[in-house]
Amino acid sequence: MLTAVVDEALRTYGKETALLRVLPENRYNRRMFPAQGQYDWFSGQALYCLVRHLRPRQVVEISCANGYSSLFMALALRENASGVLETFELSAKNARGAQENFRRFGVEACVRLHVGDARRTVREIPLEKTGLLFLDSLHSEAFARWYLETLLPRLEARVPVHIHDILPPRARVRHFHGPPFRGGWTVSWLYRAAVRLLRPGQFEHTRIPAGAVRAHNGRLAYDGNHFAEARFLNCLVERLVPGDYAYLYDLADRYPELGPRDFDRQAVGRKNADDQPMEWNESLWCYAGPLTAAYRAVEVGAAAAAVTSPAETRA
Ligand SMILES: C[S@@+](CC[C@H](N)C(=O)[O-])C[C@H]1O[C@@H](n2cnc3c(N)ncnc32)[C@H](O)[C@@H]1O
């Protein structure tokens, strides 16, 4: 059971995470993390504890930006006194910031940083040795298909895989300056226009069906999954047995002794259904083998449907 593994990791190593508070305290420090580290406190605690508990000899991260999430893993590897983090980043500027942070936190010996498109540079490492895979990169369905076809099948079946920016479909949350657009038509229109201009490849959250967001009538139906990757992955999770995956959104409140909500008030862009700042902990953990199998089953189903539907149409 993946939830049981996370639980054991947090109960065994959770007390060490007090030393990591320097990370969330600096999460919005633009001199340290100009690209803005986007990883919530409880998610970071769980990540650190899993690396401590599982003691992987190789951790793979795609992508690190300025190294915010990487630091949780690298500090755990340093504490383990074994293992290496192979991390990949497209932007040379982000990678320079990450390298500086690895030096600042004294973990450069535990990290190897690969600069360039991970779809190419990942060939630089022996993927089969991976004991934990962390994904937080381009949040498109095409990118998800790439890692589901290229990376996951090469891992051992019980390797834990983390995918960021995914909430359970039952989650009920609010976004400021995003869906549900509460700032009136001007803010929402301007925001959408700006994102469309600046990040055209990532503007997939426009596709949220209008009916999903009813902000003002008490029937909030927004689950926070505004990326195509998230919606696609949630379709695959439907095919998994409960023991093979865990949403950290569901787990954060189970460990009050670790202070998982201590940084909720500084959450940027994230609120709960009651309009209070909240770290969503939008992290999905699952095992590589079952997720790969779910993907293959969906693909086989889609291929079969494509073959049979013309005949059905003729009949
Ligand atoms: C959401 S950020 C990662 C945040 C990081 N995990 C953190 O904790 O701050 C996504 C990163 O993916 C990188 N990226 C996008 N496409 C990529 C690709 N094809 N290969 C490698 N990195 C990529 C972007 O440059 C960006 O820095």
The ligand as a MOL file (V3000), in Angstrom:
LIG
                    3D

  0  0  0     0  0            999 V3000
M  V30 BEGIN CTAB
M  V30 COUNTS 27 29 0 0 0
M  V30 BEGIN ATOM
M  V30 1 C 6.7330 23.8720 -12.5600 0
M  V30 2 S 8.4170 24.1740 -12.9280 0 CHG=1
M  V30 3 C 9.2730 23.0840 -11.8820 0
M  V30 4 C 9.2280 23.5640 -10.4770 0
M  V30 5 C 10.2100 22.8850 -9.5510 0
M  V30 6 N 9.9190 21.4920 -9.3780 0
M  V30 7 C 10.2280 23.6140 -8.2210 0
M  V30 8 O 10.0870 22.9890 -7.1850 0
M  V30 9 O 10.4030 24.8240 -8.2430 0 CHG=-1
M  V30 10 C 8.5120 23.4530 -14.5020 0
M  V30 11 C 9.9030 23.4900 -15.1140 0
M  V30 12 O 9.8850 22.5840 -16.2150 0
M  V30 13 C 10.8500 23.0270 -17.1180 0
M  V30 14 N 10.6200 22.3270 -18.3800 0
M  V30 15 C 9.6060 22.5060 -19.2730 0
M  V30 16 N 9.7380 21.6800 -20.3240 0
M  V30 17 C 10.8510 20.9370 -20.0910 0
M  V30 18 C 11.5250 19.9200 -20.8160 0
M  V30 19 N 11.0710 19.5070 -22.0080 0
M  V30 20 N 12.6480 19.3820 -20.2980 0
M  V30 21 C 13.1310 19.7970 -19.1090 0
M  V30 22 N 12.5320 20.7640 -18.3730 0
M  V30 23 C 11.4170 21.3420 -18.8570 0
M  V30 24 C 10.6220 24.5320 -17.1540 0
M  V30 25 O 11.7590 25.2130 -17.6600 0
M  V30 26 C 10.3500 24.8340 -15.6790 0
M  V30 27 O 11.5140 25.2610 -15.0180 0
M  V30 END ATOM
M  V30 BEGIN BOND
M  V30 1 1 1 2
M  V30 2 1 2 3
M  V30 3 1 2 10
M  V30 4 1 3 4
M  V30 5 1 4 5
M  V30 6 1 5 6
M  V30 7 1 5 7
M  V30 8 2 7 8
M  V30 9 1 7 9
M  V30 10 1 10 11
M  V30 11 1 11 12
M  V30 12 1 11 26
M  V30 13 1 12 13
M  V30 14 1 13 14
M  V30 15 1 13 24
M  V30 16 1 14 15
M  V30 17 1 14 23
M  V30 18 2 15 16
M  V30 19 1 16 17
M  V30 20 1 17 18
M  V30 21 2 17 23
M  V30 22 1 18 19
M  V30 23 2 18 20
M  V30 24 1 20 21
M  V30 25 2 21 22
M  V30 26 1 22 23
M  V30 27 1 24 25
M  V30 28 1 24 26
M  V30 29 1 26 27
M  V30 END BOND
M  V30 END CTAB
M  END
